[in-house]
Amino acid sequence: MPIHPLWLVLILVIVLIIFGPGRLPELGGAVGKAMREFRKATNDLTNEVTNATKPEPQTPAESTAKGSSSEAKPSSN
C-alpha cells in the first residue's frame, strides 16, 4: 500500500514542529545511519544463512582421501 503524498507532508510538518528546523539535519543523519546499520546487519545475516546452507565444494585431494578410506579392506583369513 503506497503512502499518500498528503500523509507524508503531514508527517514532515509534525516532525518540523516537534524538533524544530535546527535539529532536522542531525535527525536526518541519525535516521540515515540507523538505516545503513540495519541494511548491513540484514545483509550479514542473509550471507551467513546462505553460506550455512550451501554445501562445501570438495577438492580433488579430499575426494580421493574419502574414497580410499571408505573402501572395504580385505580380511586375512
C-alpha positions as CSV (number, residue, x, y, z in Angstrom):
1,M,0.0,0.0,0.0
2,P,1.7,3.2,-1.1
3,I,1.8,6.2,1.2
4,H,-0.3,9.1,0.0
5,P,1.8,12.3,-0.5
6,L,-0.5,14.3,1.8
7,W,0.3,11.9,4.7
8,L,4.0,12.4,4.0
9,V,3.7,16.2,4.1
10,L,1.7,16.0,7.3
11,I,4.3,13.8,9.0
12,L,7.1,16.1,7.9
13,V,5.2,19.2,9.3
14,I,4.7,17.4,12.6
15,V,8.3,16.5,12.8
16,L,9.3,20.0,12.0
17,I,7.1,21.4,14.8
18,I,8.4,18.9,17.4
19,F,12.1,19.0,16.6
20,G,12.5,22.5,15.0
21,P,14.5,23.4,11.9
22,G,17.8,23.4,13.7
23,R,17.7,19.7,14.7
24,L,16.4,18.4,11.4
25,P,19.9,17.7,9.8
26,E,21.0,15.9,12.9
27,L,17.8,13.9,13.0
28,G,18.2,13.0,9.3
29,G,21.8,11.9,9.8
30,A,20.7,9.7,12.7
31,V,17.9,8.1,10.7
32,G,20.3,7.5,7.7
33,K,22.9,5.9,10.0
34,A,20.3,3.7,11.5
35,M,19.1,2.6,8.1
36,R,22.7,1.8,6.9
37,E,23.4,-0.3,10.1
38,F,20.1,-2.1,9.7
39,R,20.8,-2.9,6.0
40,K,24.3,-4.1,6.8
41,A,23.0,-6.3,9.6
42,T,20.4,-7.7,7.2
43,N,22.9,-8.4,4.5
44,D,25.3,-10.1,7.0
45,L,22.6,-12.3,8.3
46,T,21.5,-13.2,4.8
47,N,25.1,-14.1,3.8
48,E,25.5,-16.3,7.0
49,V,22.3,-18.2,6.2
50,T,23.3,-18.6,2.6
51,N,26.8,-19.8,3.4
52,A,25.5,-22.2,6.1
53,T,23.1,-23.9,3.7
54,K,25.5,-24.1,0.8
55,P,27.3,-27.4,0.5
56,E,31.1,-27.1,0.8
57,P,32.9,-27.9,-2.5
58,Q,35.4,-30.8,-2.3
59,T,38.9,-30.5,-3.7
60,P,40.3,-33.5,-5.6
61,A,42.6,-34.4,-2.7
62,E,39.6,-34.6,-0.3
63,S,37.5,-36.7,-2.7
64,T,40.4,-39.3,-3.2
65,A,41.1,-39.4,0.6
66,K,37.5,-40.0,1.4
67,G,37.2,-42.6,-1.4
68,S,40.2,-44.6,-0.1
69,S,39.0,-44.6,3.5
70,S,35.6,-45.8,2.6
71,E,36.8,-48.8,0.6
72,A,36.4,-52.2,2.2
73,K,39.7,-53.6,3.4
74,P,40.3,-57.3,2.6
75,S,40.2,-59.6,5.6
76,S,43.0,-62.0,6.1
77,N,41.5,-65.4,6.9
